[in-house]
Every structure is written in C-alpha cells, then in structure tokens.
Amino acid sequence: MEKTRKRRDELSHNIFLMLQECNKFREHQAREILIELLEEHLAERQTLLRELEDDIQRADSLLLDKDDDRKVSPVPMEEG
C-alpha cells in the first residue's frame, strides 16, 4: 500500500511538472504571437500613414496649381 501511494505521488508530481512546462511554453508562445500581431499592426499603420501623407501632398500640389492658375490668368469679372 505504501509503495502504491509513493508511486502515485511521484506520478502526480511528474504531471504537475509537465503542466508547468506546458504553461511556460504557452506564455512564451503567447508573447511571440502578441509581438507578431503588434508588428503587423504597426506595419499596417505605417503604410496607411504613408498613403495619407501622399494624399495630402497631392492635394497640396493641386491647390497650389489652382492658385498659380488664378495668378497667371485671372478670370475677368462682369460688371453688373
């Protein structure tokens, strides 16, 4: 009976150690997944920011072109 109890305690302890190792792996895996996800989000935001900056630059360019057109050839106003 004592031998069975000792063996059961050893097995229980081994299972406990195995579970601890599994949890360590899960924590590490979770960190890696989180880092990867955050890096993807950062890359996506940087891409969107570049696109927005390009759009703003194009809009500024168009506005400057319109201002230049007005300065070069003003439209005569009709007197009424």
N, C-alpha and C positions, 0 to 999 in steps of 0.2 A: 504494500500500500504506500509506504514512504517513497519507494522507488518510482511509483507512478506519479505521485504528487510532484516529486523533484523533476521528473521528465516533463510534466505538464507545465510547471513553472518555467523551465528552460524554453519550451516551445512558445509559451506566452511572451516571454522576454524577447525571443527572436522575432516574433511577429511585430511586437512593439518597435523594435529597432528597424525592421523593414518598413513599417509605416512612417517612421521618422525620415528615413531616406527618401521615400516616395514624396513626402511633403516638401523636403528640401528641393527635390527636382522640380516639383510644381511651382515653388516660389521662384526658382531660377527661370523656369520656362515662362512664368507669368511676367517676370521682369523683362525678359527678352521680347516677348510679344508686345508688351506695353511700349518698349523703346522703339520697336519696329513700327508700330502704329503711329506713335508720335512723330517719328521721322517722316513717314508718309504724309501725315497731315501738314507738317512743316513744308515739305517739298511742294505740296499742292497749293498751299497758301502763298509760297514764294512765286510759283507760276502765275497764280491769279493776280498777285501784286504787280508782276512784270507786265501782264496783259493790261491791267488797269493803267499803269504808267504809260504804256504805249498808246492807249486810247486817249488819255489826257494830252499827250504830246501831239497826236494827230488833231485833236480838237483845237488846241492852241495854235497849231500851224494853220488850220483852216480859218480861224478867227483872224489871225494876222494877215493872211492872204486877202480876206474880205476888207480889212482895214486899209491895206495897201491899195486895193482896187478903188475904194472910195476916195482916197487921197489923190490918186492919179487921174481918175475920170469921174468927177462929181456929176451927179445927175442934176440937171437944171430944174429948179422948182418953178412951177407955173404961178404967175401972179394972178390973183383972182379978183 
